Amino acid sequence: MLICDTHADTLYAMACEGRPAELPFDVRREHFLDSRDVHVQALALFVCTGGMALSPTIVARELAALERLKQQGFVQITQLSEARPGVPNVLLTIEGGEAFGNNPSNVERFARLGVRAAALVWNNENLLAHPAVGGSSQGLTPFGREVVRRMRQCRMAVDVSHLNERGFWDLMDGDVPPMASHSCARALCDHPRNLTDSQLHALFCAGGYVGVNFYPVFLSPSGQASIDTVIDHIVYMCDLGGERCVGLGSDFDGIERYPCGLRTAGDLPALFDRMRQRGFDQALIENIAGQNFARYLQESLSL
């Protein structure tokens, strides 16, 4: 079975200075060694500027962390056809358009490094767009539109997770559909980081993709969640027409709270087992596990 998780912040966690050396990461090599499955983990270059100027060292430290993972046996891929069973396959992404600086030609530079998707913003306004948590009603900036144009030329997916609603609708322009690497359903948990029914329906109709986030704050108004809560969001999105568009976007190594039973990447089999218990057939489980993301890359980006 193909298993794809479309967002984790492991590179940033590895690059953080002062992180306790004994603290284990949520994504580790041993989680991917089952030779029966092909595991693909998207790892984000997270800029985390908080609205400040981008430190030129953060991305460099994260790229150095990626090299350390390769030394441990992780394999970077640029398309899913390169992924092999029994090894941790890594797909590189970006979280925060500050990574592109003020020069849109940097899109091509990151494409050459293997970046296959990029979120335009995190939780702060930048030169490209505005965040969902900020309450802004403004759309993409002219610079942001130019970056998106170049991303599409490079077959790099535009990620709407963290983007505000006006920016989202700017991207639903009939061209290449965007993806949401780690977002949940607003109807089940009314948080600005989550997507409304109209956004989800539009994404599904356009052939986009949504990876369900595992962060309990986005899953439940109580801030408490279990494997079933994650599945509730998957079911809700499927009922909106997302059976061929919904997948997994854990946010591992970027969250401090977890659904009960989903503490690390090694717990994903428990999620699939519970889906079977709740009546999911094998074809739908395989779609959600990874085939939907593969379909999105192939049909929208020809990857």
C-alpha positions in Angstrom: 0.0 0.0 0.0 1.2 3.5 -0.8 1.1 5.7 2.4 1.7 9.5 2.0 1.7 12.0 4.8 1.8 15.5 3.2 3.1 17.6 6.1 5.6 17.2 8.9 8.0 19.7 10.5 10.8 17.3 11.3 13.5 19.3 9.5 12.6 22.4 11.5 12.6 20.4 14.8 16.0 19.0 13.9 17.3 22.5 13.1 16.1 24.0 16.4 19.0 25.1 18.5 18.6 24.0 22.1 16.2 21.1 21.5 16.9 18.4 24.1 19.0 15.7 22.3 17.1 12.9 24.1 13.7 14.1 22.8 12.6 11.7 20.1 11.2 12.9 16.8 7.7 12.0 15.7 9.1 10.9 12.3 11.9 8.4 12.6 13.5 5.9 10.2 12.2 2.8 12.0 8.6 4.0 11.3 9.1 3.3 7.6 10.8 -0.1 7.4 7.8 -2.3 6.7 8.7 -3.7 3.2 5.1 -4.3 2.3 4.2 -0.6 2.1 5.7 2.4 0.2 5.9 5.3 2.7 6.3 8.9 1.5 6.8 11.6 4.1 6.6 15.2 3.0 9.0 17.3 5.0 8.6 21.1 5.1 11.3 23.8 5.0 9.5 25.9 7.7 10.6 29.5 7.7 8.8 30.5 11.0 9.5 34.2 10.7 6.5 35.4 12.7 6.3 38.4 10.4 10.0 39.2 10.8 12.7 39.2 8.1 13.7 35.7 7.1 16.9 34.5 8.7 19.2 33.3 5.9 20.4 30.5 8.1 17.1 28.7 8.9 16.5 27.1 5.5 20.3 26.3 5.3 20.0 24.5 8.7 17.0 22.6 7.5 18.7 21.5 4.3 21.6 20.3 6.4 19.1 18.4 8.6 17.8 16.7 5.4 21.4 15.7 4.5 21.7 14.1 8.0 18.5 12.2 7.4 19.9 10.9 4.1 22.9 9.6 5.9 20.4 7.7 8.2 18.8 6.0 5.2 16.1 8.5 4.2 15.8 8.9 0.4 14.7 12.2 -1.2 12.3 11.8 -4.2 10.8 14.3 -6.5 8.0 12.2 -7.8 6.1 9.3 -6.3 7.2 6.8 -9.0 10.7 7.0 -7.4 9.5 5.8 -4.0 10.6 2.4 -2.9 9.1 0.0 -0.2 10.9 -0.5 3.1 12.7 2.9 3.1 11.6 6.4 4.3 11.0 8.3 1.1 11.0 12.1 1.6 9.2 14.7 -0.6 10.5 18.2 0.1 8.0 21.1 0.6 8.0 24.7 1.9 5.9 26.3 4.6 6.1 30.1 4.3 6.7 32.0 1.1 9.4 34.1 2.8 11.6 31.3 1.7 11.4 32.9 -1.8 12.7 36.2 -0.5 11.8 39.1 -2.7 12.9 37.5 -5.9 10.4 35.2 -7.8 13.3 33.5 -9.6 14.0 31.7 -6.3 11.0 29.5 -7.1 13.2 27.9 -9.8 16.1 27.5 -7.4 13.9 25.6 -4.9 12.4 23.5 -7.7 15.9 22.4 -8.6 16.4 21.4 -4.9 13.4 19.1 -5.3 10.7 21.2 -3.6 7.3 20.0 -5.0 4.8 22.1 -3.0 4.9 25.4 -1.1 2.5 27.1 1.3 2.4 30.8 0.6 2.1 31.8 4.2 2.4 30.6 7.8 0.6 32.5 10.6 1.8 35.9 9.5 1.4 38.3 6.6 4.3 38.3 4.1 5.1 39.7 0.6 2.8 37.1 -1.0 -0.4 36.8 0.9 -2.2 36.9 4.3 -2.8 34.2 6.9 -6.1 32.6 7.9 -5.5 33.5 11.5 -5.1 37.2 10.9 -8.6 38.0 9.8 -7.5 39.9 6.7 -9.9 40.1 3.7 -7.2 40.9 1.3 -6.1 38.5 -1.4 -2.8 37.6 -3.0 -0.4 40.4 -3.6 1.0 41.1 -7.2 4.2 39.5 -6.0 2.3 36.5 -4.7 0.6 36.1 -8.0 3.9 36.1 -9.8 5.3 33.5 -7.4 2.2 31.3 -8.0 2.7 31.6 -11.8 6.3 30.5 -11.5 5.4 27.7 -9.2 2.9 26.3 -11.7 5.4 26.6 -14.4 7.8 24.5 -12.3 5.1 21.9 -11.5 5.2 22.9 -7.8 1.9 22.6 -6.0 0.4 25.7 -4.3 -0.5 24.8 -0.7 -3.4 26.7 0.8 -3.0 25.5 4.4 -2.6 28.6 6.6 -3.8 30.9 3.7 -6.8 33.2 4.3 -10.1 32.7 2.5 -9.7 35.5 0.0 -6.3 34.2 -1.0 -7.8 30.7 -1.3 -10.4 31.9 -3.8 -7.8 33.8 -5.8 -6.2 30.4 -6.4 -9.4 28.8 -7.6 -8.9 30.4 -11.0 -9.5 27.4 -13.3 -5.8 26.8 -13.7 -3.9 24.1 -11.7 -5.9 23.3 -8.5 -4.2 23.9 -5.2 -3.8 21.5 -2.3 -4.1 21.9 1.4 -1.3 19.8 2.9 -2.6 19.9 6.5 -6.1 21.2 7.1 -9.4 20.1 8.7 -13.1 20.8 8.3 -14.4 24.0 9.7 -17.9 22.6 10.1 -16.6 20.1 12.7 -14.2 22.5 14.4 -14.7 26.2 13.9 -11.1 27.3 13.7 -9.8 29.8 11.1 -7.1 27.4 10.0 -9.8 24.9 8.9 -11.6 24.9 5.5 -15.3 25.8 5.1 -17.7 23.5 3.2 -17.6 25.8 0.2 -13.8 25.7 0.1 -13.7 22.0 0.5 -16.4 21.5 -2.2 -14.6 23.8 -4.6 -11.3 22.0 -4.0 -12.9 18.6 -4.6 -14.7 19.7 -7.8 -11.4 21.2 -9.1 -9.4 18.0 -8.4 -7.4 19.4 -5.5 -6.2 17.6 -2.4 -6.7 18.0 1.4 -4.4 16.2 3.9 -6.3 16.0 7.3 -4.3 17.5 10.1 -3.8 15.6 13.4 -3.6 18.6 15.7 -6.4 18.3 18.3 -7.0 22.1 18.3 -8.0 21.8 14.7 -9.9 18.6 15.1 -12.2 19.3 18.0 -13.7 22.4 19.8 -12.6 20.8 23.1 -9.0 20.5 22.0 -9.1 16.8 22.8 -9.0 14.2 20.0 -8.7 10.5 19.2 -8.2 8.4 16.1 -11.9 8.5 15.7 -11.9 12.3 15.6 -9.4 12.2 12.7 -11.6 9.7 11.0 -14.7 11.9 11.6 -13.0 14.7 9.5 -12.1 12.2 6.8 -15.7 10.9 6.7 -17.1 14.5 6.6 -14.9 15.4 3.7 -15.7 12.2 1.8 -19.4 13.0 2.2 -18.7 16.4 0.6 -17.4 14.6 -2.4 -13.7 14.1 -1.4 -13.4 10.3 -1.6 -10.8 10.8 -4.4 -9.2 14.0 -2.9 -8.7 13.4 0.9 -5.5 12.1 2.5 -3.3 12.5 5.5 -1.4 15.7 6.6 -0.3 14.9 10.2 1.8 17.9 11.1 4.1 15.6 13.1 7.0 17.3 14.8 5.1 20.6 14.5 2.5 20.0 17.2 2.7 19.6 20.9 -0.5 17.7 21.4 -1.7 14.6 19.6 -4.9 12.5 19.1 -5.0 9.6 21.5 -3.4 6.7 19.6 -1.6 8.8 16.9 1.6 9.9 18.6 4.1 9.2 15.9 4.3 8.2 12.2 4.6 4.6 13.4 1.0 4.7 14.6 -0.6 5.1 11.1 -1.4 1.4 10.9 -3.7 1.9 13.9 -5.6 4.6 11.9 -6.1 2.3 9.0 -7.3 -0.6 11.3 -9.8 1.7 12.9 -11.0 2.8 9.5 -11.7 -0.8 8.6 -13.6 -1.3 11.9 -15.8 1.7 11.0 -16.7 0.2 7.6 -14.2 1.7 5.2 -13.5 -0.7 2.3 -9.9 -1.4 1.3 -10.1 0.7 -1.8 -11.2 3.8 0.1 -8.5 3.2 2.7 -5.9 2.9 0.0 -7.1 6.1 -1.6 -6.9 8.0 1.7 -3.6 6.4 2.7 -1.8 7.7 -0.4 -3.5 7.1 -3.8 -5.4 10.3 -3.6 -2.2 12.3 -3.2 -0.6 10.3 -6.0 -3.6 11.1 -8.2 -3.5 14.8 -7.4 0.2 15.0 -8.4 -0.3 13.0 -11.6 -3.5 14.7 -12.8 -2.7 18.3 -11.7 1.1 18.5 -11.9 2.0 15.5 -14.1 4.3 14.1 -11.4 
